Amino acid sequence: MVETGIPKLDEFLGGGIPKGKSLVFYSQPGVEGEIFGLQTVHQTLKKGGTCVFVVSSTIPDIVKGQFKEFGWDISLFKDKLFFVDSYNPLIGAPSNEKYVISNPDKIEDFNKTIIDIIKELPPSTIVFGSLSTVMDLCGEKETIEAVRTWNKMAMLYDHVIVYNFTAWPYSDETLNLIKGDLFNSVISIGGIAERVIFGQYFGILKSDWAQITRKSMLFRVLRPGGIKIFIPKILVTGPFDAGKSTFVHALSTRAISVDRLGTTIAMDHGHVDYKGFSADIFGTPGQERFDPIIKLLSGESMGVFLVVDSTNPSDFIRAKHMLEITKSYGLPYVVVANKQDLPEALTCEEIREQFHLPDDVPIVPAVAKDKIGVYEAFEVLIDRITGGI
Amino acid sequence: MPDTIDLVDKLLADLKNVGGVIACAAVSRDGLLIRANMQKEQFVESLAAMSATILGASETATTHVEMGIPTRVIVETDYGKLVVVGAGPKALLIVLAGQNIGLGLVLLELDKSAIKLKEILT
């Protein structure tokens, strides 16, 4: 198995890309699809694999710079990473790379070099920086024929072969082939500007070795960092003095609060970077007089932490009411049973009973002030939001 | 589709070019950043959330005493000014301006941009 290193994608693919398989990252124009290939290269190298990167749309040095931008030090892997330069010859510049395609507008030249590489190298990950560029230079039909051959060869020699492809207006026949039969797996990458969430998403269109999850993931590209699953808004709500602000601060990489006289009057805002996820956390005030603000800020959230004080069951009614105010019913939510360190704290089971919570709502015990249970709660909620497998 | 993003970027770039404007951003009413034209990118999400709170709280406060909806909220500090205006039911615009800037032109352009943003997002 070769991992792509893209959070959730490997999981969706059943662990990664098996040896001998081909995969295409099929991007709409204008989205940052090429990073998927780069991240796959880096992940392969990190796991001790060998990589070949076919550079088509820019000089190899720029690609090396891109790795650096993401904070991925490829100089550590000098004898494990090979570039195939098909750009410098195009502009008549000399190349320093081991493999050079001397006539990048002739598919025969590509064929020869790629097949040599496939035969020569131990099972590796071969990544095409831009299949669309190859196609622009060599023709659609010719390129597709060549890709067919490379995929077969890669299968025989146990390589994993990955292509970045941008869906420019090629012929329907070409696009359908690429989305359909040509590859073992197709990951589609697109952009949305729906309501106010502007972003990019990826999803699996096809995979012949794993059960397909028909779910799209929002992502953003961080420099450094690479592709992170993006969750624009997670709400933290709950009754007065349950420990919402403490929870937001415990969870967040960085957070700010508006509190006066010891209580939150506007909101808490925090940002979490954790295990490949990038999420923004909105903490609401708890007191009833601030309910208008809660209503205002709770739109568009993707999941909810309901923080309750385990020692104070009289507040559970208010807690339920807050789920209503935030219109959170129907959204995935996790109950955080806070203040578990206090002697009179109820257990999760007692809380479930008093709260009349259905069995499928997770309750996570926590001591927010000591950061106990907060990441567990985050993982549980993320799993729910992303339809965890 | 991605065109909307380009349009918002263009609008923000124009607004940023107004004399005295240090940074600007388009934010959803519920506090999510849409796009920003700003140097310190890492703080912009919090600024977005807080600005939406400021405007929302102001609107709630004034409508409760039957004063109508605020035209804008201006926050002045020793170091600069923060202006928040609503831009339709979905979004709002924020501008950071320098401390010694007369706000006349900025407000004029900001109001125009708010109308444009409302159009872009509908």
Interface residues (C-beta under 8 A of the other chain):
Chain A: Q28 G30 V31 G191 I192 A193 R195 V196 I197 F198 P232 K233 R254 I256 V258 A266 M267 H269 H271 D280 F282 P292 I293 L296 L297 S298 G299 E300
Chain B: M1 P2 D3 T4 I5 V8 S28 R29 D30 G31 L32 I34 R35 Q42 E45 S46 A49 M50 A52 T53 I54 G56 A57 T60 K90 A91 L121
